[in-house]
């Protein structure tokens, strides 16, 4: 409105302003000596100055208006461009469908009139003359896969949208299951058998105890407890009053444990009696106002003297009410728990899991893999991790299934447990499948009801042997990061694939593989400063588009904002967009199946070739009899790149190095074979059965530092002992690889 008034005022003064200019010229030329005229000129000059100032203000308003119009115009053009792109995609699919239909009609007509030979000839000619004939092949080969996934994705979106509309929390959904079947078994172990009613009552007790202690929405209470029914009941109870629960890795000790507690800004800590010593070691470094609650096993109500300030949670729970706690204002997008990364590359980072994120993950794998409510799940995984705590336990919490847990993983007892609990679905992660395959044949290998196994980390080299030996009808291999939004699933038994992206409808689920530096993971950009998509069979970094407010596309990151910023890449395919950067190198084949290549920074270059540590690890482990293996690159003076070094867990020295070298030569090219071996007497595993390699890589191959036996590969391909004198010769370039 103000702008319109200024423009109207300017138009009224414009004739006067032009007349003023003309009159000034006239008076200056003819009437300059006349006093009256001089006064007239001065007054006219004042009017001119006012008009000039008005014109300046008007010009500014004009400029702002032009900027606004320009932005509106650009926005309009962008929307038109997007509509045009969508139209072209739909039009292309329509044309392809029409072309396909015409081709089929032509072939059928030829078959009916001229016979099968000419019909086949017509089909071949039609395909060869069609520029996108490969599209038909890919569409036909992947149609069932893509349509099945699309149907599951549609059900997932419908489910998550409904929960968002109802503003449901995880506790709300769980209580629906309690009402539906209160006496159905929810959690089973060797020593426990809890129904949904029992889990809910324990959760209410926990909520009432903490609420009485003064804790409220937004407070953070850490949980350090082994796998047991009380585990899930505890964080469920805390969530009912809005408390965020960091799920702390039970393997952590000392500085790592202290870091996990402090990085989450815990106001209190609940720990089990098995971890009294671990907590006592860091108590002096904890904040003075942090409350400690000790949870004891059922047969023990005595309080340990190691931590005098700790409160006995069992006593408090016994006196607490089982009634639902007072209503706390909580929302679908509020924070639920913190789940820590595995710490393979350093100290663990606390990833944020909201109620919406928990429901999305649990529902995502449920619909994609075709789980049923009457399925019984078996997981020996720790419940503090996403795989065990959300993907598997989420089937009980969200969908009312029964979940069987074990305190610690046992390869020997895996299928014996499945048979005992009548499990229909089993879970694995990391190197678990390899450990199970390495066990001696047992009567339980096929005497079970497991119809499906799901997880991540099943190497393609052992996939066929695993499903054959244990009679597994279907394997669901998934890929994803706790904190990430780029999660994929292989649901059609394709060996080695960790998921797929549709080649026909790639924009339905916005994930991509972009070109990046394999050492740094930094995206490679084009002349416009944008990222470039990889071609089929070209390795690149896996990313997922970030869309705020959408649980399938949102990136909540870590508690540490700086760590979160490092996982975001900006200006991906257009300026201003964002994506989650996984840090993993993946490769897609022509049909869109995705395969894990390596982690960025782990791939190294030797003899002019790029070497994938994950691929070499798989082959070395197989040749060594499925032993734990870590492969990494080490620097050798006076040589280019990094030489491969393999650390193999062989405490009993069972490995015959001559046989090992001979068999390795059959499966790996020269440049990929480890130049240095380290025979480990102990191995450092994460809680999710991943091997830590950072410390091993730092220690290198100096026999004066490394206490394990070291070997190097000679020019004849044999492995011989790497002594201090040999090490010095390598440093002086007197021995060359």
C-alpha positions in Angstrom: 0.0 0.0 0.0 2.8 2.4 0.9 4.6 1.6 -2.4 1.5 2.4 -4.4 1.0 5.8 -2.7 4.7 6.7 -3.4 4.3 5.8 -7.0 1.1 7.8 -7.3 2.7 10.9 -5.6 5.7 10.7 -7.9 3.4 10.7 -11.0 1.7 13.9 -9.7 5.0 15.7 -9.3 6.6 14.5 -12.5 5.2 17.3 -14.8 6.3 19.9 -12.2 9.7 18.5 -12.0 10.2 18.6 -15.8 8.8 22.2 -15.8 11.2 23.1 -13.0 14.2 22.0 -15.1 13.0 24.1 -18.1 12.3 27.2 -16.0 15.7 27.1 -14.3 17.5 27.0 -17.6 15.3 29.9 -18.8 15.8 32.1 -15.8 19.6 31.5 -15.6 19.9 32.6 -19.2 17.7 35.7 -19.2 16.6 36.9 -15.7 19.5 36.1 -13.4 19.9 39.8 -12.2 16.3 40.2 -11.2 15.9 39.8 -7.3 12.3 38.6 -7.7 13.4 36.1 -10.3 16.3 35.0 -8.0 13.8 34.3 -5.2 11.6 32.4 -7.6 14.5 30.3 -8.7 15.5 29.5 -5.0 12.0 28.4 -4.3 11.9 26.3 -7.4 15.3 24.8 -6.4 13.8 23.8 -3.0 10.9 22.1 -4.8 13.4 20.4 -7.1 15.4 19.2 -4.1 12.3 17.8 -2.6 11.3 16.2 -5.9 14.9 14.7 -6.2 14.7 13.2 -2.7 11.2 11.8 -3.5 12.5 10.3 -6.7 15.4 8.7 -4.8 13.0 7.1 -2.3 10.8 6.1 -5.2 13.7 4.5 -7.0 14.6 2.5 -3.8 11.0 1.3 -3.6 11.1 0.5 -7.3 14.3 -1.5 -6.8 12.8 -3.5 -4.0 9.7 -4.1 -6.0 11.8 -5.2 -9.0 13.7 -7.5 -6.7 10.5 -8.9 -5.4 9.2 -9.4 -8.9 12.4 -11.0 -9.9 12.3 -13.5 -7.0 8.6 -14.2 -7.8 9.5 -14.6 -11.5 12.4 -17.0 -10.7 10.2 -19.0 -8.3 7.5 -19.1 -11.0 10.0 -20.3 -13.6 11.3 -22.9 -11.2 7.8 -24.2 -10.6 7.2 -24.3 -14.3 10.5 -26.1 -14.8 9.6 -28.7 -12.2 6.1 -29.2 -13.7 7.8 -29.5 -17.1 10.2 -32.1 -15.8 7.4 -34.1 -14.2 5.4 -33.9 -17.4 8.4 -35.1 -19.4 9.0 -38.0 -17.1 5.3 -39.0 -17.3 5.3 -38.5 -21.0 8.4 -40.6 -21.4 6.9 -43.4 -19.5 3.7 -43.1 -21.4 5.5 -43.2 -24.8 7.5 -46.2 -23.6 4.4 -48.0 -22.6 2.6 -47.2 -25.9 5.7 -48.3 -27.8 5.8 -51.5 -25.8 2.1 -52.1 -26.4 2.5 -51.5 -30.1 5.4 -53.8 -30.2 3.5 -56.6 -28.5 0.5 -56.0 -30.8 2.8 -56.2 -33.8 4.4 -59.4 -32.6 1.0 -61.0 -31.8 -0.4 -60.0 -35.2 2.7 -61.4 -37.0 2.4 -64.5 -35.0 -1.2 -65.0 -36.0 -0.7 -64.3 -39.6 2.8 -65.4 -40.5 4.0 -67.8 -37.8 6.3 -67.8 -34.8 9.6 -67.3 -36.8 8.5 -64.0 -38.4 7.0 -62.9 -35.1 10.3 -63.5 -33.3 12.1 -61.7 -36.1 9.7 -58.7 -35.8 10.2 -58.6 -32.1 14.0 -58.5 -32.5 13.9 -55.8 -35.1 11.5 -53.7 -33.0 13.8 -53.9 -30.0 16.9 -53.1 -32.0 15.2 -50.1 -33.6 14.0 -48.8 -30.3 16.6 -46.5 -28.7 15.6 -47.5 -25.2 15.2 -51.2 -25.8 17.3 -51.9 -22.6 14.6 -50.1 -20.7 12.2 -52.9 -21.6 14.6 -55.5 -20.4 15.3 -53.7 -17.1 11.6 -53.0 -16.6 10.7 -56.6 -17.1 13.5 -57.9 -14.9 12.8 -55.5 -12.0 9.0 -54.9 -12.2 8.1 -57.5 -9.5 10.8 -56.2 -7.2 9.9 -52.5 -7.7 6.1 -53.0 -7.5 6.5 -55.1 -4.3 8.7 -52.4 -2.7 6.4 -49.6 -3.9 3.4 -51.3 -2.3 5.3 -51.8 1.0 6.5 -48.2 0.8 2.9 -47.0 0.3 1.7 -48.9 3.4 4.6 -47.5 5.4 3.8 -43.9 4.4 0.1 -44.4 5.2 1.0 -45.9 8.6 3.5 -43.1 9.5 1.1 -40.3 8.3 -1.7 -41.8 10.5 0.6 -41.9 13.5 1.7 -38.3 12.8 -1.9 -37.1 12.4 -2.8 -38.7 15.8 0.4 -37.3 17.4 1.2 -40.7 18.7 4.3 -41.5 20.8 5.9 -44.9 21.0 4.3 -45.5 24.4 0.9 -44.7 22.9 1.3 -47.4 20.2 2.7 -49.9 22.8 -0.4 -49.3 25.0 -2.6 -50.1 22.1 -1.0 -53.5 21.9 -1.3 -54.0 25.7 -5.1 -53.4 25.4 -5.4 -55.7 22.4 -3.6 -58.7 23.9 -2.4 -58.0 27.5 -1.6 -61.6 28.3 0.4 -62.3 25.1 4.1 -62.9 25.6 6.1 -59.9 24.6 9.7 -60.6 25.7 11.3 -64.1 26.2 14.7 -65.1 27.4 16.2 -68.1 29.2 15.1 -66.8 32.6 12.2 -64.5 31.8 8.8 -64.6 30.1 7.0 -61.3 30.3 3.6 -60.5 28.8 2.6 -57.1 27.4 0.8 -56.4 30.7 3.9 -57.0 32.7 6.1 -54.9 30.5 3.6 -52.0 30.7 3.2 -52.3 34.5 7.0 -52.2 35.0 7.2 -49.2 32.6 4.5 -47.4 34.7 6.5 -48.1 37.9 9.6 -46.6 36.4 7.8 -43.5 35.2 6.1 -43.0 38.6 9.4 -43.4 40.5 11.3 -40.9 38.3 8.4 -38.5 38.3 8.3 -38.6 42.1 12.1 -37.9 42.2 11.4 -34.6 40.3 12.4 -35.6 36.8 10.3 -34.2 33.9 10.1 -33.8 30.2 13.4 -32.9 28.6 15.6 -34.5 31.3 18.1 -37.1 30.2 18.5 -40.4 32.1 21.2 -42.8 30.8 20.6 -46.6 30.8 23.4 -49.1 31.3 21.8 -52.6 31.5 22.2 -56.0 29.9 19.6 -57.6 27.6 16.5 -58.4 29.7 12.8 -57.6 29.8 13.3 -54.7 32.1 15.5 -53.0 29.5 12.7 -52.1 27.1 10.3 -51.5 30.0 12.7 -49.0 31.5 13.1 -46.7 28.5 9.4 -47.1 27.7 8.5 -45.9 31.2 10.9 -43.0 31.0 9.4 -42.0 27.7 5.9 -41.8 29.2 7.0 -38.7 31.2 9.1 -37.2 28.4 12.5 -38.3 29.6 15.2 -38.9 26.9 17.1 -42.2 27.4 20.7 -42.6 26.1 21.1 -46.4 25.5 24.7 -46.9 26.6 27.0 -49.6 25.2 27.5 -52.2 27.9 31.1 -53.0 26.7 32.4 -49.5 27.4 34.8 -48.8 30.2 36.8 -45.9 31.5 37.1 -42.8 29.2 34.7 -44.3 26.6 32.0 -44.9 29.2 32.6 -41.4 30.7 32.4 -39.8 27.3 29.1 -41.6 26.5 27.5 -40.4 29.7 28.7 -36.8 29.5 28.2 -36.2 25.8 24.5 -36.9 26.3 24.3 -34.4 29.2 22.8 -37.0 31.5 20.9 -35.8 34.6 20.9 -39.3 36.0 22.1 -42.9 35.3 20.3 -46.2 35.7 22.8 -49.1 35.7 22.6 -52.8 36.4 24.5 -54.5 39.2 26.8 -56.2 36.6 28.2 -52.8 35.9 28.9 -51.5 39.4 32.7 -51.6 38.9 32.5 -49.9 35.5 30.4 -47.1 36.9 32.5 -46.8 40.1 35.6 -46.2 38.0 34.1 -43.1 36.4 32.0 -41.8 39.4 34.6 -39.3 40.5 34.6 -37.6 37.1 30.8 -37.4 36.8 28.9 -34.2 37.7 28.3 -33.9 41.4 24.5 -33.4 40.9 24.1 -36.5 38.8 21.8 -39.1 40.5 22.7 -42.8 40.2 20.1 -45.6 40.4 21.3 -49.2 40.7 19.0 -52.0 39.4 19.8 -55.4 40.9 18.9 -58.9 39.7 15.7 -60.4 41.0 17.4 -62.5 43.7 19.4 -59.6 45.1 18.1 -56.6 47.0 21.3 -55.6 48.7 23.0 -52.4 47.6 26.7 -52.4 46.7 29.1 -50.4 48.8 31.2 -49.5 45.8 28.9 -46.5 45.0 27.6 -45.1 48.2 25.5 -42.3 46.7 23.5 -44.7 44.4 19.8 -45.3 45.2 18.4 -48.8 45.1 15.9 -48.8 42.2 14.4 -52.2 43.1 13.2 -50.8 46.4 11.7 -47.7 44.8 10.0 -49.8 42.1 8.4 -52.2 44.6 6.7 -49.3 46.4 5.6 -47.5 43.2 2.2 -47.6 41.6 1.5 -49.6 38.4 -1.0 -47.0 37.3 -0.3 -44.9 34.3 1.6 -41.8 35.3 0.1 -38.3 35.0 -0.2 -37.0 31.5 2.8 -35.2 30.1 2.5 -33.1 27.0 4.6 -35.0 24.4 4.5 -35.1 20.6 5.2 -37.4 17.7 8.4 -35.6 16.8 9.8 -35.3 20.4 13.1 -37.0 21.2 12.8 -40.6 22.5 16.3 -42.1 23.0 19.9 -41.5 22.0 21.6 -44.5 20.3 25.4 -44.4 20.0 27.4 -45.2 16.9 29.5 -48.3 17.1 32.8 -46.4 17.6 34.8 -48.2 14.9 36.5 -44.9 13.9 36.8 -43.2 17.3 34.6 -42.3 20.3 30.9 -43.1 20.0 28.6 -40.4 18.9 25.0 -40.1 20.3 22.5 -40.2 17.5 19.0 -38.7 18.1 16.0 -41.0 17.7 12.6 -39.3 17.9 9.3 -41.1 18.4 8.5 -40.6 14.7 11.9 -42.1 13.8 11.5 -45.1 16.0 8.1 -45.9 14.5 9.4 -45.3 11.0 12.3 -47.7 11.4 10.2 -50.5 13.0 7.4 -50.1 10.5 9.8 -49.8 7.5 11.4 -53.2 8.0 8.0 -54.7 9.0 6.3 -53.8 5.8 9.3 -54.2 3.5 10.1 -57.7 4.7 6.5 -58.8 5.1 6.6 -59.5 8.9 3.5 -60.8 10.5 2.1 -60.1 14.0 2.2 -63.8 14.9 5.9 -64.1 14.0 8.3 -64.9 16.8 11.6 -63.1 16.5 15.0 -64.2 17.8 17.8 -61.7 18.4 21.0 -62.1 20.4 22.0 -58.6 19.5 22.4 -55.9 22.2 19.2 -53.9 22.8 21.2 -50.6 23.0 21.7 -50.7 19.2 19.3 -49.8 16.4 19.3 -53.3 14.9 18.3 -55.1 18.1 16.5 -52.3 20.0 14.4 -50.9 17.2 14.3 -53.2 14.2 13.7 -56.4 16.2 12.3 -55.2 19.6 10.3 -52.7 17.7 8.2 -55.6 16.3 7.0 -56.2 19.9 6.6 -52.6 20.9 4.9 -51.4 17.7 3.3 -54.5 16.2 2.6 -56.8 19.1 4.9 -59.7 18.1 6.9 -61.8 20.5 10.7 -61.2 20.7 13.2 -63.7 22.1 16.4 -62.2 23.5 19.7 -63.5 24.7 22.2 -61.9 27.1 25.1 -62.6 24.8 25.5 -63.9 21.4 26.5 -67.6 21.0 27.3 -69.0 17.6 27.0 -72.6 18.8 23.5 -72.0 20.4 22.0 -69.7 17.7 19.8 -72.3 16.0 19.4 -74.3 19.2 17.8 -71.2 20.7 15.6 -70.7 17.5 14.3 -74.2 17.9 13.7 -73.8 21.7 11.8 -70.6 21.3 10.0 -71.7 18.1 11.3 -68.6 16.3 10.2 -67.9 12.8 12.5 -65.0 12.1 16.1 -64.7 13.1 18.4 -61.6 13.2 22.1 -61.3 12.5 24.6 -58.4 12.2 28.2 -57.9 11.2 30.3 -61.1 11.4 27.6 -63.2 13.2 26.7 -65.2 10.1 30.4 -66.1 9.6 30.7 -67.2 13.2 27.6 -69.4 13.0 28.8 -70.9 9.7 32.2 -71.7 11.3 30.6 -73.9 14.0 30.5 -77.7 13.8 27.5 -79.3 12.2 24.6 -79.7 14.7 21.2 -81.4 14.9 19.7 -77.9 15.1 21.1 -76.8 11.7 17.8 -77.5 10.0 15.6 -78.6 13.0 14.0 -75.1 13.4 11.1 -73.0 12.0 13.1 -70.0 10.9 11.7 -69.0 7.5 13.5 -65.7 7.2 16.7 -64.1 8.5 17.4 -60.4 8.3 20.3 -58.1 9.2 23.3 -56.6 7.6 26.9 -57.7 7.1 26.3 -61.1 5.4 29.2 -61.3 3.0 28.4 -62.5 -0.5 31.3 -65.0 -0.3 29.5 -67.1 2.4 25.8 -66.2 1.6 25.1 -69.4 -0.5 26.8 -71.7 2.0 24.9 -70.2 4.9 21.4 -70.5 3.4 22.1 -74.0 2.1 23.4 -75.3 5.4 20.7 -73.9 7.6 17.8 -74.2 5.2 16.9 -70.5 5.2 14.2 -69.7 2.6 14.8 -66.0 2.5 17.4 -63.5 3.6 16.7 -59.8 4.0 19.9 -57.8 3.9 19.5 -54.2 4.8 21.8 -51.2 4.9 21.5 -48.0 6.9 23.0 -45.9 9.6 21.5 -45.2 13.0 21.5 -41.5 12.4 21.0 -41.6 8.6 18.0 -41.3 6.4 19.4 -43.4 3.5 18.1 -46.8 4.4 17.7 -49.6 1.9 16.6 -53.3 1.9 17.2 -56.3 -0.3 14.0 -58.2 0.0 14.2 -60.6 -3.0 17.1 -62.8 -2.0 19.7 -61.3 -4.5 23.0 -62.6 -3.2 25.4 -59.9 -2.1 23.0 -57.0 -2.6 22.3 -54.7 0.4 19.4 -53.0 -1.3 18.3 -51.4 -4.5 17.2 -48.2 -6.1 14.5 -48.4 -8.8 15.8 -47.7 -12.3 12.3 -47.2 -13.6 11.0 -44.9 -10.8 14.2 -43.5 -9.2 12.6 -40.4 -7.7 10.1 -42.3 -5.6 12.7 -42.8 -2.9 15.3 -40.1 -3.2 18.6 -41.8 -2.6 21.6 -41.7 -4.9 25.2 -42.6 -5.4 27.4 -39.6 -6.3 31.0 -39.3 -7.4 33.4 -38.7 -4.6 37.1 -39.0 -3.6 37.5 -42.5 -2.2 40.1 -41.4 0.3 38.4 -38.3 1.7 34.8 -38.9 0.8 34.5 -35.4 -0.5 32.0 -35.1 -3.3 33.3 -34.4 -6.8 31.5 -31.4 -8.3 30.9 -30.2 -11.8 31.5 -26.7 -13.3 28.2 -25.5 -11.7 29.3 -26.6 -8.2 26.8 -29.4 -8.1 27.4 -33.2 -7.5 27.4 -35.8 -10.2 25.5 -39.1 -10.3 27.5 -42.3 -10.8 27.0 -44.5 -13.8 26.0 -48.2 -13.3 29.0 -50.2 -11.9 30.8 -47.0 -10.9 31.5 -46.8 -7.1 30.5 -43.6 -5.3 29.3 -42.3 -2.0 25.8 -43.1 -0.9 23.5 -40.2 0.0 19.9 -39.6 1.0 18.0 -36.4 0.4 17.0 -34.4 3.5 13.5 -33.2 3.9 12.6 -31.6 7.2 9.4 -32.9 8.9 9.3 -36.1 6.9 10.4 -39.1 9.1 11.6 -41.0 6.0 13.8 -38.1 4.9 14.6 -36.2 8.0 18.1 -36.1 9.4 18.1 -35.5 13.2 21.9 -36.0 13.5 23.8 -36.3 16.7 23.6 -34.6 20.1 26.9 -32.9 19.0 25.9 -30.3 16.4 29.4 -30.1 14.9 29.4 -33.8 14.3 26.0 -33.5 12.7 27.2 -30.8 10.3 29.9 -33.0 9.0 27.4 -35.6 7.8 25.5 -33.1 5.6 26.4 -32.2 2.0 24.8 -29.1 0.5 24.1 -28.0 -3.1 23.8 -31.6 -4.3 21.7 -31.5 -7.5 20.5 -27.9 -7.2 21.7 -25.0 -5.1 20.2 -25.0 -1.7 19.3 -28.7 -1.3 20.8 -31.0 1.3 21.6 -34.7 1.7 22.9 -37.1 4.3 26.4 -38.2 3.5 26.8 -41.8 4.5 30.6 -42.0 4.1 30.2 -45.5 2.5 31.2 -46.4 -1.0 28.5 -48.3 -2.8 28.1 -49.4 -6.4 24.9 -50.0 -8.4 24.5 -52.5 -11.2 22.4 -52.0 -14.3 19.2 -53.3 -12.5 19.7 -50.9 -9.6 20.9 -53.5 -7.0 23.4 -51.8 -4.6 26.5 -53.5 -3.3 28.8 -52.4 -0.5 32.3 -51.5 -1.7 34.1 -49.9 1.2 34.1 -47.1 3.7 35.7 -43.8 2.4 39.2 -43.6 3.7 39.5 -47.4 4.0 40.2 -47.9 0.3 43.8 -47.5 -0.5 45.9 -47.4 -3.7 48.8 -49.9 -4.3 50.7 -50.6 -7.5 48.5 -48.2 -9.4 45.3 -50.0 -8.4 42.5 -49.2 -5.9 42.1 -51.9 -3.3 38.9 -52.3 -1.3 39.6 -53.4 2.3 36.2 -55.0 2.7 36.6 -57.3 -0.4 40.1 -58.3 0.7 38.9 -58.9 4.3 36.3 -61.3 3.0 38.7 -63.3 0.9 41.5 -63.4 3.5 38.9 -64.6 6.2 37.7 -67.4 3.9 41.2 -68.6 3.1 42.1 -68.4 6.8 39.1 -70.6 7.8 36.6 -67.8 8.6 38.9 -66.2 11.2 38.4 -62.6 12.2 40.3 -60.4 9.8 41.0 -56.7 9.5 42.7 -55.2 6.4 44.1 -51.7 6.1 46.8 -49.8 4.2 50.1 -48.8 5.7 52.8 -46.5 4.4 56.1 -48.0 3.2 59.0 -45.5 2.7 60.1 -44.8 -0.8 57.0 -46.4 -2.3 53.8 -44.8 -3.8 50.5 -45.5 -2.2 49.9 -47.8 0.8 50.7 -51.5 1.1 48.0 -53.9 2.3 48.3 -55.2 5.8 46.1 -57.9 7.3 45.6 -58.6 11.0 44.2 -62.1 11.5 43.0 -63.4 14.8 45.0 -66.7 15.4 45.8 -67.0 19.1 46.6 -70.8 18.8 48.8 -70.3 15.7 46.8 -72.7 13.6 47.4 -70.9 10.3 49.8 -72.6 7.9 51.3 -69.6 6.1 52.5 -71.6 3.1 49.1 -73.0 2.4 47.5 -69.6 3.2 49.7 -67.8 0.7 49.1 -70.4 -2.0 45.3 -70.3 -1.6 45.3 -66.5 -1.4 47.1 -66.3 -4.8 44.1 -68.1 -6.3 41.5 -65.6 -5.2 43.3 -62.3 -5.1 45.4 -60.4 -7.7 49.0 -59.6 -6.8 48.3 -55.9 -5.9 45.4 -56.9 -3.6 47.3 -59.5 -1.5 48.4 -58.3 1.9 52.1 -57.5 1.9 52.3 -57.7 5.7 50.5 -60.0 8.2 49.9 -59.6 11.9 48.7 -62.6 13.8 46.5 -61.3 16.6 46.3 -63.0 20.0 43.2 -61.0 20.9 40.6 -59.1 18.9 38.7 -55.9 19.7 35.0 -56.1 18.6 32.3 -53.5 18.9 29.0 -54.4 20.5 27.6 -55.0 17.1 30.4 -57.4 16.1 32.4 -55.0 14.0 36.2 -55.1 14.1 38.0 -52.0 15.2 40.9 -51.1 12.9 41.9 -47.5 13.9 44.3 -48.6 16.6 45.8 -51.4 14.6 46.4 -49.0 11.7 48.2 -46.6 14.0 50.4 -49.3 15.4 51.6 -50.2 11.9 54.1 -53.0 11.4 57.1 -52.0 13.6 58.1 -55.1 15.5 59.6 -52.9 18.3 56.1 -51.6 18.9 53.8 -54.5 18.0 54.0 -57.5 20.3 52.1 -59.9 17.9 54.0 -61.9 15.3 54.6 -60.0 12.1 55.3 -61.5 8.6 56.0 -59.9 5.2 55.5 -61.2 1.7 58.8 -62.0 -0.1 59.3 -61.6 -3.8 58.5 -65.4 -4.2 55.1 -64.9 -2.6 55.9 -66.6 0.7 55.3 -65.1 4.1 58.4 -64.8 6.3 59.0 -63.4 9.8 59.3 -59.6 9.9 62.2 -59.0 12.4 63.6 -55.7 13.6 66.5 -56.0 11.1 64.0 -56.7 8.2 62.0 -53.7 9.3 65.1 -51.5 9.1 65.8 -52.7 5.6 62.3 -51.9 4.6 62.7 -48.4 5.9 66.0 -48.0 3.9 64.3 -49.4 0.8 66.8 -52.3 0.7 63.9 -54.7 0.5 61.2 -53.8 -2.0 57.7 -55.2 -2.5 
